Amino acid sequence: MEGDPEAAYAHYVLHKFHILPSAFLALSRNEKAFVMASVDEQVKAEKKQAARIKR
């Protein structure tokens, strides 16, 4: 992710989960870390699924 990583995650959760950026940014450090790790896992799973479909 280029630029501000927190902004990139805020963008993702806005579009994927309809969580406003202000709500995401207001989370505690631990909650934000959990959401960011969850997003990473979700993206990894989506890429794996896309690769499976492509084959």
mmCIF entry with sequence, helices, sheets and N, C-alpha, C, O atoms, coordinates in Angstrom:
data_MODEL
# 
_entry.id   MODEL 
# 
_entity.id                         1 
_entity.type                       polymer 
_entity.pdbx_number_of_molecules   1 
# 
_entity_poly.entity_id                      1 
_entity_poly.type                           'polypeptide(L)' 
_entity_poly.nstd_linkage                   no 
_entity_poly.nstd_monomer                   no 
_entity_poly.pdbx_seq_one_letter_code       MEGDPEAAYAHYVLHKFHILPSAFLALSRNEKAFVMASVDEQVKAEKKQAARIKR 
_entity_poly.pdbx_seq_one_letter_code_can   MEGDPEAAYAHYVLHKFHILPSAFLALSRNEKAFVMASVDEQVKAEKKQAARIKR 
_entity_poly.pdbx_strand_id                 A 
# 
loop_
_entity_poly_seq.entity_id 
_entity_poly_seq.num 
_entity_poly_seq.mon_id 
_entity_poly_seq.hetero 
1 1  MET n 
1 2  GLU n 
1 3  GLY n 
1 4  ASP n 
1 5  PRO n 
1 6  GLU n 
1 7  ALA n 
1 8  ALA n 
1 9  TYR n 
1 10 ALA n 
1 11 HIS n 
1 12 TYR n 
1 13 VAL n 
1 14 LEU n 
1 15 HIS n 
1 16 LYS n 
1 17 PHE n 
1 18 HIS n 
1 19 ILE n 
1 20 LEU n 
1 21 PRO n 
1 22 SER n 
1 23 ALA n 
1 24 PHE n 
1 25 LEU n 
1 26 ALA n 
1 27 LEU n 
1 28 SER n 
1 29 ARG n 
1 30 ASN n 
1 31 GLU n 
1 32 LYS n 
1 33 ALA n 
1 34 PHE n 
1 35 VAL n 
1 36 MET n 
1 37 ALA n 
1 38 SER n 
1 39 VAL n 
1 40 ASP n 
1 41 GLU n 
1 42 GLN n 
1 43 VAL n 
1 44 LYS n 
1 45 ALA n 
1 46 GLU n 
1 47 LYS n 
1 48 LYS n 
1 49 GLN n 
1 50 ALA n 
1 51 ALA n 
1 52 ARG n 
1 53 ILE n 
1 54 LYS n 
1 55 ARG n 
# 
_struct_asym.id          A 
_struct_asym.entity_id   1 
# 
loop_
_struct_conf.conf_type_id 
_struct_conf.id 
_struct_conf.pdbx_PDB_helix_id 
_struct_conf.beg_label_comp_id 
_struct_conf.beg_label_asym_id 
_struct_conf.beg_label_seq_id 
_struct_conf.pdbx_beg_PDB_ins_code 
_struct_conf.end_label_comp_id 
_struct_conf.end_label_asym_id 
_struct_conf.end_label_seq_id 
_struct_conf.pdbx_end_PDB_ins_code 
_struct_conf.beg_auth_comp_id 
_struct_conf.beg_auth_asym_id 
_struct_conf.beg_auth_seq_id 
_struct_conf.end_auth_comp_id 
_struct_conf.end_auth_asym_id 
_struct_conf.end_auth_seq_id 
_struct_conf.pdbx_PDB_helix_class 
_struct_conf.details 
_struct_conf.pdbx_PDB_helix_length 
HELX_P HELX_P1 AA1 PRO A 5  ? PHE A 17 ? PRO A 5  PHE A 17 1 ? 13 
HELX_P HELX_P2 AA2 PRO A 21 ? LEU A 25 ? PRO A 21 LEU A 25 1 ? 5  
HELX_P HELX_P3 AA3 ARG A 29 ? LYS A 54 ? ARG A 29 LYS A 54 1 ? 26 
# 
_struct_conf_type.id          HELX_P 
_struct_conf_type.criteria    ? 
_struct_conf_type.reference   ? 
# 
loop_
_atom_site.group_PDB 
_atom_site.id 
_atom_site.type_symbol 
_atom_site.label_atom_id 
_atom_site.label_alt_id 
_atom_site.label_comp_id 
_atom_site.label_asym_id 
_atom_site.label_entity_id 
_atom_site.label_seq_id 
_atom_site.pdbx_PDB_ins_code 
_atom_site.Cartn_x 
_atom_site.Cartn_y 
_atom_site.Cartn_z 
_atom_site.occupancy 
_atom_site.B_iso_or_equiv 
_atom_site.pdbx_formal_charge 
_atom_site.auth_seq_id 
_atom_site.auth_comp_id 
_atom_site.auth_asym_id 
_atom_site.auth_atom_id 
_atom_site.pdbx_PDB_model_num 
ATOM 1   N N  . MET A 1 1  ? 0.846   -1.179  0.000   1.00 0.00 ? 1  MET A N  1 
ATOM 2   C CA . MET A 1 1  ? 0.000   0.000   0.000   1.00 0.00 ? 1  MET A CA 1 
ATOM 3   C C  . MET A 1 1  ? 0.893   1.243   0.000   1.00 0.00 ? 1  MET A C  1 
ATOM 4   O O  . MET A 1 1  ? 1.827   1.365   0.792   1.00 0.00 ? 1  MET A O  1 
ATOM 5   N N  . GLU A 1 2  ? 0.582   2.130   -0.884  1.00 0.00 ? 2  GLU A N  1 
ATOM 6   C CA . GLU A 1 2  ? 1.356   3.351   -0.955  1.00 0.00 ? 2  GLU A CA 1 
ATOM 7   C C  . GLU A 1 2  ? 0.708   4.440   -0.107  1.00 0.00 ? 2  GLU A C  1 
ATOM 8   O O  . GLU A 1 2  ? -0.472  4.361   0.234   1.00 0.00 ? 2  GLU A O  1 
ATOM 9   N N  . GLY A 1 3  ? 1.504   5.462   0.228   1.00 0.00 ? 3  GLY A N  1 
ATOM 10  C CA . GLY A 1 3  ? 0.977   6.573   1.002   1.00 0.00 ? 3  GLY A CA 1 
ATOM 11  C C  . GLY A 1 3  ? 0.760   6.212   2.456   1.00 0.00 ? 3  GLY A C  1 
ATOM 12  O O  . GLY A 1 3  ? 1.544   5.467   3.045   1.00 0.00 ? 3  GLY A O  1 
ATOM 13  N N  . ASP A 1 4  ? -0.298  6.739   3.028   1.00 0.00 ? 4  ASP A N  1 
ATOM 14  C CA . ASP A 1 4  ? -0.634  6.527   4.437   1.00 0.00 ? 4  ASP A CA 1 
ATOM 15  C C  . ASP A 1 4  ? -1.362  5.193   4.601   1.00 0.00 ? 4  ASP A C  1 
ATOM 16  O O  . ASP A 1 4  ? -2.506  5.062   4.166   1.00 0.00 ? 4  ASP A O  1 
ATOM 17  N N  . PRO A 1 5  ? -0.716  4.199   5.222   1.00 0.00 ? 5  PRO A N  1 
ATOM 18  C CA . PRO A 1 5  ? -1.364  2.883   5.359   1.00 0.00 ? 5  PRO A CA 1 
ATOM 19  C C  . PRO A 1 5  ? -2.693  2.941   6.105   1.00 0.00 ? 5  PRO A C  1 
ATOM 20  O O  . PRO A 1 5  ? -3.633  2.231   5.749   1.00 0.00 ? 5  PRO A O  1 
ATOM 21  N N  . GLU A 1 6  ? -2.780  3.780   7.134   1.00 0.00 ? 6  GLU A N  1 
ATOM 22  C CA . GLU A 1 6  ? -4.032  3.879   7.889   1.00 0.00 ? 6  GLU A CA 1 
ATOM 23  C C  . GLU A 1 6  ? -5.161  4.371   6.992   1.00 0.00 ? 6  GLU A C  1 
ATOM 24  O O  . GLU A 1 6  ? -6.294  3.901   7.094   1.00 0.00 ? 6  GLU A O  1 
ATOM 25  N N  . ALA A 1 7  ? -4.847  5.314   6.120   1.00 0.00 ? 7  ALA A N  1 
ATOM 26  C CA . ALA A 1 7  ? -5.858  5.833   5.192   1.00 0.00 ? 7  ALA A CA 1 
ATOM 27  C C  . ALA A 1 7  ? -6.289  4.748   4.210   1.00 0.00 ? 7  ALA A C  1 
ATOM 28  O O  . ALA A 1 7  ? -7.464  4.671   3.851   1.00 0.00 ? 7  ALA A O  1 
ATOM 29  N N  . ALA A 1 8  ? -5.352  3.910   3.773   1.00 0.00 ? 8  ALA A N  1 
ATOM 30  C CA . ALA A 1 8  ? -5.685  2.823   2.853   1.00 0.00 ? 8  ALA A CA 1 
ATOM 31  C C  . ALA A 1 8  ? -6.626  1.824   3.527   1.00 0.00 ? 8  ALA A C  1 
ATOM 32  O O  . ALA A 1 8  ? -7.584  1.357   2.909   1.00 0.00 ? 8  ALA A O  1 
ATOM 33  N N  . TYR A 1 9  ? -6.359  1.499   4.779   1.00 0.00 ? 9  TYR A N  1 
ATOM 34  C CA . TYR A 1 9  ? -7.253  0.588   5.513   1.00 0.00 ? 9  TYR A CA 1 
ATOM 35  C C  . TYR A 1 9  ? -8.609  1.248   5.742   1.00 0.00 ? 9  TYR A C  1 
ATOM 36  O O  . TYR A 1 9  ? -9.644  0.591   5.631   1.00 0.00 ? 9  TYR A O  1 
ATOM 37  N N  . ALA A 1 10 ? -8.613  2.542   6.061   1.00 0.00 ? 10 ALA A N  1 
ATOM 38  C CA . ALA A 1 10 ? -9.871  3.256   6.257   1.00 0.00 ? 10 ALA A CA 1 
ATOM 39  C C  . ALA A 1 10 ? -10.696 3.229   4.970   1.00 0.00 ? 10 ALA A C  1 
ATOM 40  O O  . ALA A 1 10 ? -11.916 3.070   5.018   1.00 0.00 ? 10 ALA A O  1 
ATOM 41  N N  . HIS A 1 11 ? -10.046 3.381   3.842   1.00 0.00 ? 11 HIS A N  1 
ATOM 42  C CA . HIS A 1 11 ? -10.717 3.323   2.540   1.00 0.00 ? 11 HIS A CA 1 
ATOM 43  C C  . HIS A 1 11 ? -11.323 1.933   2.319   1.00 0.00 ? 11 HIS A C  1 
ATOM 44  O O  . HIS A 1 11 ? -12.469 1.810   1.886   1.00 0.00 ? 11 HIS A O  1 
ATOM 45  N N  . TYR A 1 12 ? -10.551 0.898   2.616   1.00 0.00 ? 12 TYR A N  1 
ATOM 46  C CA . TYR A 1 12 ? -11.023 -0.476  2.428   1.00 0.00 ? 12 TYR A CA 1 
ATOM 47  C C  . TYR A 1 12 ? -12.244 -0.763  3.300   1.00 0.00 ? 12 TYR A C  1 
ATOM 48  O O  . TYR A 1 12 ? -13.253 -1.273  2.813   1.00 0.00 ? 12 TYR A O  1 
ATOM 49  N N  . VAL A 1 13 ? -12.152 -0.435  4.587   1.00 0.00 ? 13 VAL A N  1 
ATOM 50  C CA . VAL A 1 13 ? -13.281 -0.748  5.476   1.00 0.00 ? 13 VAL A CA 1 
ATOM 51  C C  . VAL A 1 13 ? -14.509 0.102   5.156   1.00 0.00 ? 13 VAL A C  1 
ATOM 52  O O  . VAL A 1 13 ? -15.637 -0.322  5.410   1.00 0.00 ? 13 VAL A O  1 
ATOM 53  N N  . LEU A 1 14 ? -14.302 1.291   4.601   1.00 0.00 ? 14 LEU A N  1 
ATOM 54  C CA . LEU A 1 14 ? -15.444 2.106   4.174   1.00 0.00 ? 14 LEU A CA 1 
ATOM 55  C C  . LEU A 1 14 ? -16.197 1.386   3.064   1.00 0.00 ? 14 LEU A C  1 
ATOM 56  O O  . LEU A 1 14 ? -17.417 1.239   3.132   1.00 0.00 ? 14 LEU A O  1 
ATOM 57  N N  . HIS A 1 15 ? -15.480 0.941   2.051   1.00 0.00 ? 15 HIS A N  1 
ATOM 58  C CA . HIS A 1 15 ? -16.126 0.338   0.889   1.00 0.00 ? 15 HIS A CA 1 
ATOM 59  C C  . HIS A 1 15 ? -16.592 -1.094  1.129   1.00 0.00 ? 15 HIS A C  1 
ATOM 60  O O  . HIS A 1 15 ? -17.631 -1.504  0.612   1.00 0.00 ? 15 HIS A O  1 
ATOM 61  N N  . LYS A 1 16 ? -15.840 -1.845  1.900   1.00 0.00 ? 16 LYS A N  1 
ATOM 62  C CA . LYS A 1 16 ? -16.170 -3.258  2.095   1.00 0.00 ? 16 LYS A CA 1 
ATOM 63  C C  . LYS A 1 16 ? -17.173 -3.460  3.236   1.00 0.00 ? 16 LYS A C  1 
ATOM 64  O O  . LYS A 1 16 ? -18.050 -4.319  3.144   1.00 0.00 ? 16 LYS A O  1 
ATOM 65  N N  . PHE A 1 17 ? -17.046 -2.669  4.316   1.00 0.00 ? 17 PHE A N  1 
ATOM 66  C CA . PHE A 1 17 ? -17.858 -2.894  5.510   1.00 0.00 ? 17 PHE A CA 1 
ATOM 67  C C  . PHE A 1 17 ? -18.704 -1.698  5.913   1.00 0.00 ? 17 PHE A C  1 
ATOM 68  O O  . PHE A 1 17 ? -19.408 -1.747  6.922   1.00 0.00 ? 17 PHE A O  1 
ATOM 69  N N  . HIS A 1 18 ? -18.644 -0.621  5.132   1.00 0.00 ? 18 HIS A N  1 
ATOM 70  C CA . HIS A 1 18 ? -19.444 0.585   5.383   1.00 0.00 ? 18 HIS A CA 1 
ATOM 71  C C  . HIS A 1 18 ? -19.157 1.196   6.761   1.00 0.00 ? 18 HIS A C  1 
ATOM 72  O O  . HIS A 1 18 ? -20.056 1.702   7.433   1.00 0.00 ? 18 HIS A O  1 
ATOM 73  N N  . ILE A 1 19 ? -17.884 1.135   7.161   1.00 0.00 ? 19 ILE A N  1 
ATOM 74  C CA . ILE A 1 19 ? -17.438 1.774   8.406   1.00 0.00 ? 19 ILE A CA 1 
ATOM 75  C C  . ILE A 1 19 ? -16.811 3.104   8.025   1.00 0.00 ? 19 ILE A C  1 
ATOM 76  O O  . ILE A 1 19 ? -15.851 3.144   7.256   1.00 0.00 ? 19 ILE A O  1 
ATOM 77  N N  . LEU A 1 20 ? -17.348 4.188   8.557   1.00 0.00 ? 20 LEU A N  1 
ATOM 78  C CA . LEU A 1 20 ? -16.825 5.505   8.223   1.00 0.00 ? 20 LEU A CA 1 
ATOM 79  C C  . LEU A 1 20 ? -15.363 5.640   8.654   1.00 0.00 ? 20 LEU A C  1 
ATOM 80  O O  . LEU A 1 20 ? -14.967 5.098   9.685   1.00 0.00 ? 20 LEU A O  1 
ATOM 81  N N  . PRO A 1 21 ? -14.562 6.365   7.864   1.00 0.00 ? 21 PRO A N  1 
ATOM 82  C CA . PRO A 1 21 ? -13.162 6.550   8.229   1.00 0.00 ? 21 PRO A CA 1 
ATOM 83  C C  . PRO A 1 21 ? -12.991 7.151   9.624   1.00 0.00 ? 21 PRO A C  1 
ATOM 84  O O  . PRO A 1 21 ? -12.066 6.785   10.349  1.00 0.00 ? 21 PRO A O  1 
ATOM 85  N N  . SER A 1 22 ? -13.871 8.063   9.995   1.00 0.00 ? 22 SER A N  1 
ATOM 86  C CA . SER A 1 22 ? -13.762 8.676   11.325  1.00 0.00 ? 22 SER A CA 1 
ATOM 87  C C  . SER A 1 22 ? -13.967 7.628   12.413  1.00 0.00 ? 22 SER A C  1 
ATOM 88  O O  . SER A 1 22 ? -13.314 7.688   13.455  1.00 0.00 ? 22 SER A O  1 
ATOM 89  N N  . ALA A 1 23 ? -14.863 6.671   12.187  1.00 0.00 ? 23 ALA A N  1 
ATOM 90  C CA . ALA A 1 23 ? -15.083 5.604   13.165  1.00 0.00 ? 23 ALA A CA 1 
ATOM 91  C C  . ALA A 1 23 ? -13.869 4.682   13.224  1.00 0.00 ? 23 ALA A C  1 
ATOM 92  O O  . ALA A 1 23 ? -13.451 4.272   14.306  1.00 0.00 ? 23 ALA A O  1 
ATOM 93  N N  . PHE A 1 24 ? -13.308 4.358   12.070  1.00 0.00 ? 24 PHE A N  1 
ATOM 94  C CA . PHE A 1 24 ? -12.121 3.509   12.038  1.00 0.00 ? 24 PHE A CA 1 
ATOM 95  C C  . PHE A 1 24 ? -10.954 4.191   12.745  1.00 0.00 ? 24 PHE A C  1 
ATOM 96  O O  . PHE A 1 24 ? -10.274 3.577   13.566  1.00 0.00 ? 24 PHE A O  1 
ATOM 97  N N  . LEU A 1 25 ? -10.729 5.455   12.424  1.00 0.00 ? 25 LEU A N  1 
ATOM 98  C CA . LEU A 1 25 ? -9.593  6.174   13.008  1.00 0.00 ? 25 LEU A CA 1 
ATOM 99  C C  . LEU A 1 25 ? -9.766  6.418   14.504  1.00 0.00 ? 25 LEU A C  1 
ATOM 100 O O  . LEU A 1 25 ? -8.782  6.626   15.213  1.00 0.00 ? 25 LEU A O  1 
ATOM 101 N N  . ALA A 1 26 ? -11.010 6.394   14.991  1.00 0.00 ? 26 ALA A N  1 
ATOM 102 C CA . ALA A 1 26 ? -11.271 6.604   16.415  1.00 0.00 ? 26 ALA A CA 1 
ATOM 103 C C  . ALA A 1 26 ? -11.067 5.335   17.248  1.00 0.00 ? 26 ALA A C  1 
ATOM 104 O O  . ALA A 1 26 ? -11.081 5.396   18.478  1.00 0.00 ? 26 ALA A O  1 
ATOM 105 N N  . LEU A 1 27 ? -10.878 4.192   16.591  1.00 0.00 ? 27 LEU A N  1 
ATOM 106 C CA . LEU A 1 27 ? -10.661 2.946   17.331  1.00 0.00 ? 27 LEU A CA 1 
ATOM 107 C C  . LEU A 1 27 ? -9.376  3.026   18.147  1.00 0.00 ? 27 LEU A C  1 
ATOM 108 O O  . LEU A 1 27 ? -8.464  3.784   17.821  1.00 0.00 ? 27 LEU A O  1 
ATOM 109 N N  . SER A 1 28 ? -9.321  2.248   19.190  1.00 0.00 ? 28 SER A N  1 
ATOM 110 C CA . SER A 1 28 ? -8.084  2.185   19.970  1.00 0.00 ? 28 SER A CA 1 
ATOM 111 C C  . SER A 1 28 ? -6.998  1.548   19.109  1.00 0.00 ? 28 SER A C  1 
ATOM 112 O O  . SER A 1 28 ? -7.285  0.935   18.081  1.00 0.00 ? 28 SER A O  1 
ATOM 113 N N  . ARG A 1 29 ? -5.784  1.695   19.530  1.00 0.00 ? 29 ARG A N  1 
ATOM 114 C CA . ARG A 1 29 ? -4.651  1.143   18.785  1.00 0.00 ? 29 ARG A CA 1 
ATOM 115 C C  . ARG A 1 29 ? -4.801  -0.373  18.597  1.00 0.00 ? 29 ARG A C  1 
ATOM 116 O O  . ARG A 1 29 ? -4.547  -0.889  17.509  1.00 0.00 ? 29 ARG A O  1 
ATOM 117 N N  . ASN A 1 30 ? -5.210  -1.081  19.649  1.00 0.00 ? 30 ASN A N  1 
ATOM 118 C CA . ASN A 1 30 ? -5.388  -2.531  19.569  1.00 0.00 ? 30 ASN A CA 1 
ATOM 119 C C  . ASN A 1 30 ? -6.530  -2.915  18.632  1.00 0.00 ? 30 ASN A C  1 
ATOM 120 O O  . ASN A 1 30 ? -6.401  -3.858  17.852  1.00 0.00 ? 30 ASN A O  1 
ATOM 121 N N  . GLU A 1 31 ? -7.644  -2.190  18.704  1.00 0.00 ? 31 GLU A N  1 
ATOM 122 C CA . GLU A 1 31 ? -8.773  -2.492  17.826  1.00 0.00 ? 31 GLU A CA 1 
ATOM 123 C C  . GLU A 1 31 ? -8.403  -2.243  16.369  1.00 0.00 ? 31 GLU A C  1 
ATOM 124 O O  . GLU A 1 31 ? -8.746  -3.030  15.487  1.00 0.00 ? 31 GLU A O  1 
ATOM 125 N N  . LYS A 1 32 ? -7.702  -1.142  16.126  1.00 0.00 ? 32 LYS A N  1 
ATOM 126 C CA . LYS A 1 32 ? -7.272  -0.821  14.769  1.00 0.00 ? 32 LYS A CA 1 
ATOM 127 C C  . LYS A 1 32 ? -6.322  -1.901  14.246  1.00 0.00 ? 32 LYS A C  1 
ATOM 128 O O  . LYS A 1 32 ? -6.428  -2.317  13.092  1.00 0.00 ? 32 LYS A O  1 
ATOM 129 N N  . ALA A 1 33 ? -5.403  -2.350  15.085  1.00 0.00 ? 33 ALA A N  1 
ATOM 130 C CA . ALA A 1 33 ? -4.462  -3.396  14.689  1.00 0.00 ? 33 ALA A CA 1 
ATOM 131 C C  . ALA A 1 33 ? -5.216  -4.677  14.339  1.00 0.00 ? 33 ALA A C  1 
ATOM 132 O O  . ALA A 1 33 ? -4.876  -5.355  13.369  1.00 0.00 ? 33 ALA A O  1 
ATOM 133 N N  . PHE A 1 34 ? -6.233  -5.006  15.125  1.00 0.00 ? 34 PHE A N  1 
ATOM 134 C CA . PHE A 1 34 ? -7.034  -6.200  14.851  1.00 0.00 ? 34 PHE A CA 1 
ATOM 135 C C  . PHE A 1 34 ? -7.761  -6.066  13.521  1.00 0.00 ? 34 PHE A C  1 
ATOM 136 O O  . PHE A 1 34 ? -7.752  -6.996  12.715  1.00 0.00 ? 34 PHE A O  1 
ATOM 137 N N  . VAL A 1 35 ? -8.388  -4.923  13.283  1.00 0.00 ? 35 VAL A N  1 
ATOM 138 C CA . VAL A 1 35 ? -9.110  -4.702  12.024  1.00 0.00 ? 35 VAL A CA 1 
ATOM 139 C C  . VAL A 1 35 ? -8.135  -4.771  10.854  1.00 0.00 ? 35 VAL A C  1 
ATOM 140 O O  . VAL A 1 35 ? -8.443  -5.384  9.832   1.00 0.00 ? 35 VAL A O  1 
ATOM 141 N N  . MET A 1 36 ? -6.979  -4.159  10.986  1.00 0.00 ? 36 MET A N  1 
ATOM 142 C CA . MET A 1 36 ? -5.999  -4.161  9.908   1.00 0.00 ? 36 MET A CA 1 
ATOM 143 C C  . MET A 1 36 ? -5.502  -5.582  9.616   1.00 0.00 ? 36 MET A C  1 
ATOM 144 O O  . MET A 1 36 ? -5.341  -5.951  8.453   1.00 0.00 ? 36 MET A O  1 
ATOM 145 N N  . ALA A 1 37 ? -5.262  -6.370  10.647  1.00 0.00 ? 37 ALA A N  1 
ATOM 146 C CA . ALA A 1 37 ? -4.844  -7.757  10.452  1.00 0.00 ? 37 ALA A CA 1 
ATOM 147 C C  . ALA A 1 37 ? -5.970  -8.563  9.803   1.00 0.00 ? 37 ALA A C  1 
ATOM 148 O O  . ALA A 1 37 ? -5.712  -9.422  8.960   1.00 0.00 ? 37 ALA A O  1 
ATOM 149 N N  . SER A 1 38 ? -7.195  -8.295  10.186  1.00 0.00 ? 38 SER A N  1 
ATOM 150 C CA . SER A 1 38 ? -8.343  -8.975  9.583   1.00 0.00 ? 38 SER A CA 1 
ATOM 151 C C  . SER A 1 38 ? -8.474  -8.615  8.105   1.00 0.00 ? 38 SER A C  1 
ATOM 152 O O  . SER A 1 38 ? -8.762  -9.478  7.276   1.00 0.00 ? 38 SER A O  1 
ATOM 153 N N  . VAL A 1 39 ? -8.268  -7.360  7.783   1.00 0.00 ? 39 VAL A N  1 
ATOM 154 C CA . VAL A 1 39 ? -8.314  -6.923  6.385   1.00 0.00 ? 39 VAL A CA 1 
ATOM 155 C C  . VAL A 1 39 ? -7.225  -7.642  5.592   1.00 0.00 ? 39 VAL A C  1 
ATOM 156 O O  . VAL A 1 39 ? -7.470  -8.109  4.480   1.00 0.00 ? 39 VAL A O  1 
ATOM 157 N N  . ASP A 1 40 ? -6.031  -7.731  6.161   1.00 0.00 ? 40 ASP A N  1 
ATOM 158 C CA . ASP A 1 40 ? -4.932  -8.426  5.475   1.00 0.00 ? 40 ASP A CA 1 
ATOM 159 C C  . ASP A 1 40 ? -5.311  -9.872  5.175   1.00 0.00 ? 40 ASP A C  1 
ATOM 160 O O  . ASP A 1 40 ? -5.055  -10.368 4.078   1.00 0.00 ? 40 ASP A O  1 
ATOM 161 N N  . GLU A 1 41 ? -5.918  -10.548 6.145   1.00 0.00 ? 41 GLU A N  1 
ATOM 162 C CA . GLU A 1 41 ? -6.337  -11.937 5.956   1.00 0.00 ? 41 GLU A CA 1 
ATOM 163 C C  . GLU A 1 41 ? -7.441  -12.033 4.898   1.00 0.00 ? 41 GLU A C  1 
ATOM 164 O O  . GLU A 1 41 ? -7.438  -12.953 4.080   1.00 0.00 ? 41 GLU A O  1 
ATOM 165 N N  . GLN A 1 42 ? -8.374  -11.094 4.914   1.00 0.00 ? 42 GLN A N  1 
ATOM 166 C CA . GLN A 1 42 ? -9.463  -11.078 3.937   1.00 0.00 ? 42 GLN A CA 1 
ATOM 167 C C  . GLN A 1 42 ? -8.912  -10.882 2.531   1.00 0.00 ? 42 GLN A C  1 
ATOM 168 O O  . GLN A 1 42 ? -9.330  -11.572 1.600   1.00 0.00 ? 42 GLN A O  1 
ATOM 169 N N  . VAL A 1 43 ? -7.988  -9.959  2.369   1.00 0.00 ? 43 VAL A N  1 
ATOM 170 C CA . VAL A 1 43 ? -7.394  -9.689  1.058   1.00 0.00 ? 43 VAL A CA 1 
ATOM 171 C C  . VAL A 1 43 ? -6.623  -10.918 0.574   1.00 0.00 ? 43 VAL A C  1 
ATOM 172 O O  . VAL A 1 43 ? -6.687  -11.276 -0.602  1.00 0.00 ? 43 VAL A O  1 
ATOM 173 N N  . LYS A 1 44 ? -5.900  -11.554 1.485   1.00 0.00 ? 44 LYS A N  1 
ATOM 174 C CA . LYS A 1 44 ? -5.159  -12.771 1.130   1.00 0.00 ? 44 LYS A CA 1 
ATOM 175 C C  . LYS A 1 44 ? -6.123  -13.859 0.644   1.00 0.00 ? 44 LYS A C  1 
ATOM 176 O O  . LYS A 1 44 ? -5.849  -14.531 -0.351  1.00 0.00 ? 44 LYS A O  1 
ATOM 177 N N  . ALA A 1 45 ? -7.237  -14.031 1.335   1.00 0.00 ? 45 ALA A N  1 
ATOM 178 C CA . ALA A 1 45 ? -8.228  -15.036 0.953   1.00 0.00 ? 45 ALA A CA 1 
ATOM 179 C C  . ALA A 1 45 ? -8.863  -14.691 -0.402  1.00 0.00 ? 45 ALA A C  1 
ATOM 180 O O  . ALA A 1 45 ? -9.094  -15.579 -1.222  1.00 0.00 ? 45 ALA A O  1 
ATOM 181 N N  . GLU A 1 46 ? -9.142  -13.413 -0.634  1.00 0.00 ? 46 GLU A N  1 
ATOM 182 C CA . GLU A 1 46 ? -9.725  -12.986 -1.901  1.00 0.00 ? 46 GLU A CA 1 
ATOM 183 C C  . GLU A 1 46 ? -8.767  -13.240 -3.056  1.00 0.00 ? 46 GLU A C  1 
ATOM 184 O O  . GLU A 1 46 ? -9.188  -13.668 -4.131  1.00 0.00 ? 46 GLU A O  1 
ATOM 185 N N  . LYS A 1 47 ? -7.477  -12.979 -2.839  1.00 0.00 ? 47 LYS A N  1 
ATOM 186 C CA . LYS A 1 47 ? -6.475  -13.229 -3.885  1.00 0.00 ? 47 LYS A CA 1 
ATOM 187 C C  . LYS A 1 47 ? -6.354  -14.721 -4.168  1.00 0.00 ? 47 LYS A C  1 
ATOM 188 O O  . LYS A 1 47 ? -6.228  -15.127 -5.323  1.00 0.00 ? 47 LYS A O  1 
ATOM 189 N N  . LYS A 1 48 ? -6.390  -15.531 -3.125  1.00 0.00 ? 48 LYS A N  1 
ATOM 190 C CA . LYS A 1 48 ? -6.308  -16.981 -3.282  1.00 0.00 ? 48 LYS A CA 1 
ATOM 191 C C  . LYS A 1 48 ? -7.512  -17.488 -4.077  1.00 0.00 ? 48 LYS A C  1 
ATOM 192 O O  . LYS A 1 48 ? -7.365  -18.322 -4.971  1.00 0.00 ? 48 LYS A O  1 
ATOM 193 N N  . GLN A 1 49 ? -8.695  -16.986 -3.749  1.00 0.00 ? 49 GLN A N  1 
ATOM 194 C CA . GLN A 1 49 ? -9.910  -17.379 -4.453  1.00 0.00 ? 49 GLN A CA 1 
ATOM 195 C C  . GLN A 1 49 ? -9.848  -16.951 -5.918  1.00 0.00 ? 49 GLN A C  1 
ATOM 196 O O  . GLN A 1 49 ? -10.235 -17.714 -6.803  1.00 0.00 ? 49 GLN A O  1 
ATOM 197 N N  . ALA A 1 50 ? -9.369  -15.752 -6.176  1.00 0.00 ? 50 ALA A N  1 
ATOM 198 C CA . ALA A 1 50 ? -9.255  -15.265 -7.549  1.00 0.00 ? 50 ALA A CA 1 
ATOM 199 C C  . ALA A 1 50 ? -8.284  -16.119 -8.346  1.00 0.00 ? 50 ALA A C  1 
ATOM 200 O O  . ALA A 1 50 ? -8.524  -16.391 -9.522  1.00 0.00 ? 50 ALA A O  1 
ATOM 201 N N  . ALA A 1 51 ? -7.188  -16.547 -7.723  1.00 0.00 ? 51 ALA A N  1 
ATOM 202 C CA . ALA A 1 51 ? -6.216  -17.409 -8.396  1.00 0.00 ? 51 ALA A CA 1 
ATOM 203 C C  . ALA A 1 51 ? -6.842  -18.766 -8.719  1.00 0.00 ? 51 ALA A C  1 
ATOM 204 O O  . ALA A 1 51 ? -6.601  -19.321 -9.792  1.00 0.00 ? 51 ALA A O  1 
ATOM 205 N N  . ARG A 1 52 ? -7.645  -19.303 -7.797  1.00 0.00 ? 52 ARG A N  1 
ATOM 206 C CA . ARG A 1 52 ? -8.324  -20.573 -8.019  1.00 0.00 ? 52 ARG A CA 1 
ATOM 207 C C  . ARG A 1 52 ? -9.290  -20.470 -9.203  1.00 0.00 ? 52 ARG A C  1 
ATOM 208 O O  . ARG A 1 52 ? -9.352  -21.364 -10.047 1.00 0.00 ? 52 ARG A O  1 
ATOM 209 N N  . ILE A 1 53 ? -10.029 -19.382 -9.252  1.00 0.00 ? 53 ILE A N  1 
ATOM 210 C CA . ILE A 1 53 ? -11.010 -19.177 -10.316 1.00 0.00 ? 53 ILE A CA 1 
ATOM 211 C C  . ILE A 1 53 ? -10.295 -19.020 -11.662 1.00 0.00 ? 53 ILE A C  1 
ATOM 212 O O  . ILE A 1 53 ? -10.766 -19.512 -12.687 1.00 0.00 ? 53 ILE A O  1 
ATOM 213 N N  . LYS A 1 54 ? -9.162  -18.334 -11.644 1.00 0.00 ? 54 LYS A N  1 
ATOM 214 C CA . LYS A 1 54 ? -8.416  -18.076 -12.872 1.00 0.00 ? 54 LYS A CA 1 
ATOM 215 C C  . LYS A 1 54 ? -7.898  -19.365 -13.503 1.00 0.00 ? 54 LYS A C  1 
ATOM 216 O O  . LYS A 1 54 ? -7.788  -19.459 -14.726 1.00 0.00 ? 54 LYS A O  1 
ATOM 217 N N  . ARG A 1 55 ? -7.578  -20.362 -12.668 1.00 0.00 ? 55 ARG A N  1 
ATOM 218 C CA . ARG A 1 55 ? -7.054  -21.632 -13.201 1.00 0.00 ? 55 ARG A CA 1 
ATOM 219 C C  . ARG A 1 55 ? -8.076  -22.433 -13.875 1.00 0.00 ? 55 ARG A C  1 
ATOM 220 O O  . ARG A 1 55 ? -7.780  -23.521 -14.369 1.00 0.00 ? 55 ARG A O  1 
# 
